[in-house]
Amino acid sequence: MDGTTATADHFLDRALLEEAVKKSGLLWVRPEGVTESRPVWHAWYDGAVVLVGGGAEQPLHGLRGGAGAAVTARSKDKWGRLVGFQARVTVLEPRGEAWQGAVEELKGKRLNAPDTDTITDRWAAECQVLRLEPVGGLSERPGAMPDGSHSAEPMPSPATTRRPIPAGLPKLVLGRRRRRG
């Protein structure tokens, strides 16, 4: 492969990465040293993924500055894995220039915020804004996906699946309707 082809492939991979991340509502992130990926909502800003977590926002599940993370973006139409890449995690300094730009992007993506007027103050006081900058090439992309399903056991929960309804309930409910009508 010559240098021109490699440069073109890198450019196309970068364009695919950026487009997939911008269109995906969630990313799956697995910090270094952690075995499971977790979903995070995010924004794309200045060539990297930015996200806010901690405090009353989404849990960060081991993401920390100076470490790395594996990131997977899904396809918007099929919801399957589209691209995967390694990222370097940095914590943005509250109220700094990069932090302000990232927060402006994130504010537009934050749904149902309880305090839309003062959200930046809350984020500065109790949350971390992280930047996940892609490093290296894509580890997953169309035509180069791993064989495994990446499925995982559901997290423990007190919720239960719906049980069959009692046999007499339909007669009881329908019987009341007939008597009223």
Phi and psi in degrees as a GROMACS rama.xvg file:
@    title "Ramachandran Plot"
@    xaxis  label "Phi"
@    yaxis  label "Psi"
@TYPE xy
-87.0611  172.321  ASP-2
-63.5577  -34.048  GLY-3
-66.9197  -42.5927  THR-4
-65.5109  -42.5974  THR-5
-62.6764  -40.9407  ALA-6
-65.8394  -41.673  THR-7
-65.0741  -41.6551  ALA-8
-62.6246  -42.8912  ASP-9
-62.4701  -42.9789  HIS-10
-62.9724  -44.1328  PHE-11
-66.9081  -40.5658  LEU-12
-61.2396  -42.6633  ASP-13
-64.8939  -40.7311  ARG-14
-65.5767  -41.9196  ALA-15
-63.384  -44.7701  LEU-16
-57.8775  -51.6145  LEU-17
-61.4632  -45.6282  GLU-18
-65.4119  -42.0071  GLU-19
-63.9918  -42.8947  ALA-20
-68.11  -40.6  VAL-21
-64.3614  -36.6757  LYS-22
-86.4414  -19.6573  LYS-23
-82.1308  131.59  SER-24
-75.195  -27.295  GLY-25
-132.157  148.961  LEU-26
-118.163  152.195  LEU-27
-102.87  122.515  TRP-28
-123.14  132.913  VAL-29
-124.737  105.665  ARG-30
-65.3343  157.126  PRO-31
-54.1871  136.7  GLU-32
81.6362  0.274228  GLY-33
-111.148  141.053  VAL-34
-90.5366  -19.2697  THR-35
-115.884  142.804  GLU-36
-84.3348  149.341  SER-37
-128.158  146.535  ARG-38
-77.7707  142.4  PRO-39
-138.669  143.975  VAL-40
-89.425  155.766  TRP-41
-159.321  -178.08  HIS-42
-144.476  163.264  ALA-43
-106.353  125.946  TRP-44
-146.61  127.888  TYR-45
52.7087  45.8636  ASP-46
79.5622  15.7955  GLY-47
-152.842  163.654  ALA-48
-80.1695  135.602  VAL-49
-122.887  143.921  VAL-50
-148.943  158.686  LEU-51
-120.069  138.709  VAL-52
-156.534  171.637  GLY-53
89.3692  171.195  GLY-54
58.617  -132.676  GLY-55
-85.5301  0.648784  ALA-56
-92.3905  -170.024  GLU-57
-61.4818  145.364  GLN-58
-68.8251  148.172  PRO-59
-93.4837  -12.0725  LEU-60
47.9131  44.6265  HIS-61
94.2755  -0.31874  GLY-62
-70.4675  131.651  LEU-63
-150.645  154.176  ARG-64
-60.5524  144.529  GLY-65
85.2187  -9.30889  GLY-66
-99.8034  -178.426  ALA-67
-115.372  171.324  GLY-68
-155.914  148.803  ALA-69
-96.2651  130.637  ALA-70
-122.616  136.146  VAL-71
-126.462  130.469  THR-72
-109.86  142.076  ALA-73
-100.975  161.756  ARG-74
-74.7234  136.958  SER-75
-68.407  -34.697  LYS-76
-88.6606  -37.2407  ASP-77
-101.591  -16.0656  LYS-78
65.5137  11.7497  TRP-79
-90.4494  168.44  GLY-80
-58.6659  134.019  ARG-81
-114.914  -50.1499  LEU-82
-139.199  150.834  VAL-83
-134.534  144.909  GLY-84
-155.186  161.542  PHE-85
-92.8115  144.7  GLN-86
-134.204  150.198  ALA-87
-99.8398  128.703  ARG-88
-96.6978  129.444  VAL-89
-130.112  146.037  THR-90
-93.4319  127.541  VAL-91
-83.6035  136.841  LEU-92
-69.1622  124.135  GLU-93
-53.643  134.224  PRO-94
71.9638  2.80807  ARG-95
-73.1983  172.334  GLY-96
-62.128  -47.3231  GLU-97
-65.1624  -38.9322  ALA-98
-61.9628  -46.0366  TRP-99
-59.8067  -45.6761  GLN-100
-63.6343  -43.0282  GLY-101
-64.3223  -42.2513  ALA-102
-65.1918  -37.3357  VAL-103
-61.5678  -40.4737  GLU-104
-67.3526  -42.9037  GLU-105
-68.162  -34.4108  LEU-106
-58.5251  -37.2334  LYS-107
-70.4889  -22.4964  GLY-108
-93.8939  -15.5846  LYS-109
-77.2707  113.07  ARG-110
-91.7937  142.336  LEU-111
56.4575  39.9999  ASN-112
-69.3167  134.562  ALA-113
-72.8117  -15.525  PRO-114
-140.031  62.9341  ASP-115
-60.1406  -30.3899  THR-116
-74.2741  -29.8432  ASP-117
-119.87  21.1438  THR-118
-62.4405  -37.0578  ILE-119
-66.5104  -36.7736  THR-120
-64.5273  -41.7571  ASP-121
-65.3935  -43.4839  ARG-122
-62.3409  -39.4295  TRP-123
-66.2183  -35.7012  ALA-124
-80.9066  -40.0945  ALA-125
-125.582  -1.98706  GLU-126
-121.729  172  CYS-127
-117.489  138.962  GLN-128
-105.383  120.853  VAL-129
-109.062  148.681  LEU-130
-116.652  124.251  ARG-131
-109.88  98.5575  LEU-132
-91.9785  123.624  GLU-133
-60.2609  136.536  PRO-134
-126.663  138.656  VAL-135
73.8537  -169.22  GLY-136
-87.5678  -175.252  GLY-137
-74.3214  135.807  LEU-138
-89.7097  -22.2398  SER-139
-138.008  137.326  GLU-140
-163.199  164.379  ARG-141
-53.1284  130.362  PRO-142
90.752  -9.7209  GLY-143
-142.681  64.5415  ALA-144
-107.375  150.875  MET-145
-70.3753  161.57  PRO-146
-77.3645  -31.879  ASP-147
-67.9177  160.531  GLY-148
-84.1701  -19.1271  SER-149
65.3184  16.1069  HIS-150
-72.6141  155.849  SER-151
-140.643  157.453  ALA-152
-65.5849  142.381  GLU-153
-61.9231  150.914  PRO-154
-67.4639  147.977  MET-155
-59.4379  141.473  PRO-156
-153.459  147.401  SER-157
-76.1136  -9.86652  PRO-158
-67.2382  147.784  ALA-159
-122.013  162.673  THR-160
-78.5393  158.617  THR-161
-66.7598  135.946  ARG-162
-94.9224  160.097  ARG-163
-60.1864  144.791  PRO-164
-72.8513  149.906  ILE-165
-58.7416  145.143  PRO-166
-59.295  -35.1728  ALA-167
-83.8177  -8.8973  GLY-168
-63.5444  -46.4443  LEU-169
-59.1222  -40.8075  PRO-170
-64.854  -40.8104  LYS-171
-62.912  -47.9934  LEU-172
-68.4691  -48.316  VAL-173
-68.9876  -31.4802  LEU-174
-63.7721  -37.5198  GLY-175
-65.9678  -40.8448  ARG-176
-63.2916  -41.7317  ARG-177
-64.7983  -39.5523  ARG-178
-67.4495  -35.3977  ARG-179
-71.5342  -36.9065  ARG-180
